[in-house]
């Protein structure tokens, strides 16, 4: 049995799956979802993009919510033949289950790992290459910037918005104390910002706990905000988190 007792902050459904994987490894976890999503209204622009997907040499989907909403739109159009890409395996699975040809990094769930994929480089090597990124409101600017540096034209289509669920004041520290938690897990930069927002004036206390993050970008963000012990898991998967937990000593609180 591991001594780790961690707080999971993903959306409820994803936290449930992650908690099951941790439990099998003897790790206690508690869930406090800090991200929820809601679809943006379907606009004529959205409909036009999905109707004309053939204009793109590659489509990049950055999250499971984006994948699910994209599939709803695709149900009304012929199946596209261009390669699809995702940042992580979970998003890729959602798409590939519906018969799409999806590529994703085998190691590292971030934009940097995706940009190294030979299949993506091949896709944008054509003349006048054009890439579509399906996402929520904001995010993945680095990805678009690097693709443009390589000569591709990049369009965004925002399908949903993220928000912090409503909680009573002080709930974060109360949960940490009542369940004797000694680690925190966030799966994105937005998730970290919501963690900090929910902590409020208690952030200096919360910032002392080890914080497990999915990428160097989020690690840098957390350190800049004052998090004292940041662990970059180099991925958002359960496997990446387990490796990180096993590689770091349990703190003495």
N, C-alpha and C positions, 0 to 999 in steps of 0.2 A: 504493500500500500504506500503510495506516494504521500509526502507531507504537504504537497501543494493543495491549496484551496482557492480556486480562482473564480473571478466574476466574468461571465460571458455577456457581451453587450450587443451581439448581432440581433437581427429581427427574430421574433419568437420561433418560427419554424426552423430557421437555420441553427439557432442556439440549441434546440432540442436534439438535432442530429449530432451536433458537436459534443453536447453533454454525454450522449450515449457512447461516443468514441472514447471520451476521456474516462468515463466510468469503467469501461472495459479494461483500461490501463491502470485502474485503481486511483484515479484522480477525482477529487470532489470538485464540483462546480455549482455555481448558482447563476441564474439568468436574470438579467435586468436589461431588456431590449432598449437600446438607445437610438435605433433607427427604424422608422416606419416609412412607407412610401404610399403615394396615391397617383394614379395615372393623370397626366395632363389631358385636357380636352382634345379630342381628335379634330384636327383642323384640315382644311383643304390642302395645306402645305404637306402635312403628314401623308395624306392619301396620295398626293402627287409623287412624293419621294418613293413610296412603295410601289407605285404603278410603274415608275421609271428606273427601277433598280439596275436595269441593264446598262445604265450609264456609268456604273462604278466597276472598277477592276477588283475591288475588295470591300467587304463590309466588316467592321470591327464592332463587337458588342461587348460592353464593359461590365455588365452585371446580369444577374439572374432576372431581376425585374425588367430590365431592358429586353432580355431575350424573350421572356414570356409575352410582353406587350408586342414585340415585333412579330412573333408567331401568330398572334391574333390578327394582325394586319395582313400577314402573308396568306392567311387562309382564304383571302378574297382575290388572290393573284396567282399566276403561274409560278411554280417553284423556280427560284433564281438559280442560275448555273455558276455564278462567280464563287471563288473561295470565300469562306467566312472565317473570322478570327475572334478569339476571346482571350481575355487576360488570364482566366483561371479554368481549371478542369470542370468545376461545377456548372459554370455558364455554358461551357462547351457541351456538356452532357444534355442540358435542356434543349439545345439546338440540334445536336446530332440525333436525339431521340425522334426528331421529326424529319429525319432524312437529309439534313443539310451537311455539306462538306465543311467541317470545322477544324481549324488548326489552333493549337494553344501551346504555351511553353510547358515543357515537362518539368522544369525546375524554375521556381521564382514566379510568383503571381503578381507581376507588376509590369508597367509600360516598358521598362528597360529590357526585360526578358522577352516580351512580345516583339520588340523591334529587332531582336537578334534572329528571329525565325527565318530560315532560308525561304520558306514558302511565302512569307510576306514580302521579303525583298524581291522575290521573283515576280510577285503579283504587281508590284509598283514599278517594275523595270520597263513596262511598256510605254510607248509614247503617249503623252497627254494623260497620264494615269490619274485617276480620281478615286478617292477613298471616302466612304461614309462611316462615321462613328455614331453609333446608337448609344445614348446615355440618358442619365437624369439631368436635372438642371445643374449646369456647371461641372467642372472636373475634366481630367485627362488633357489639359492644355499642353503638357509636355509631349504627349504622344503626337498630337497634331503638329506641334512645332517641329519635332524631329522628322516626321513624314514630309513636311513641306521642305525641310532642308535637303531631303533626298529627291526633291523634284515633283512630289505628288501634290495634287490639289485636294484639299480636305474639306468636307462638309460635316456639320453636326446635325443630328436630329434628336431633340430632347423629348423623351416619352413620359417622364414622371418627375415628381418632386419628392425630396426627402424631408422628413421633419422629426423632431424630437418628441416622443410621446410625453404626455402630461404626467408628472409625478409630484407628490408632496415635497415640500422643502425638507432637506436633510435626509431624504430616503437613501442616498448613496452611502453616506457614512454610517447610517443605522444598519444597512445591510452588511457592510464590511465588518462592523463590530459584532453584530448578533451571530453571524455565521463564521466569524474568525477567519475572514478571507485574507490571504497573503499575496495575492497576485491579481492583476487586471488584464483583460484581453480586449483589444479593439481590432477590427478587421479593415479599417479604412481611415483616411484622413478626416472624413466627415464624422465617423464614429468617434474619433478622438476629440474633435471639437465639441461634440455633444456631451462627451464624458466631462470635459472641463466645464462646460456650461452648467450641467446638472450639479457638479460639485460646488459651484459658486464660491462663497467665502471659505468653504472647507477645502478648496483645491490645494493649498500648501500641505495639508495633512494627507490628502489622497495621493499627491505627487510623490510621497515617500515610498509607496508600494512599487514593486517591480511591475513594469508595464510591457506586455508582449504585443508587438505590432507587426504588420505584414511586410513592410518594405523600408528601405533606407529613407525614402521621402517622408513617410509617416514618423519614422524614428527621429529624423531631424526636426520635424514639427514639434514633436513631444518634448525633446530636449530644450528647444528654444522656449517652450512654455513653462519650463521648470521641472519637468519629470526627472527624477533623480536616478532611476535605474531602468533604462530602456533596453529591451531585448528585441532585436530584429530577427523575426522568424524566417525571413526570406520566403514568404509565402503565407497565404491565408487559409490553407487547408488544415484539416485535423492532423495530418501526418507531420506537417511543418511545425505546428504548435507542440505536438508531442516531443519531437526532437529537441526543441528549444527548452521545454520544461525539464526534460531528462538531462540536459546539458548544463543546467544552472542550479546551484544549490538553493534549497529552500531557506528563505530568510528566517531569522530568529526574531520574533516579534515580542 
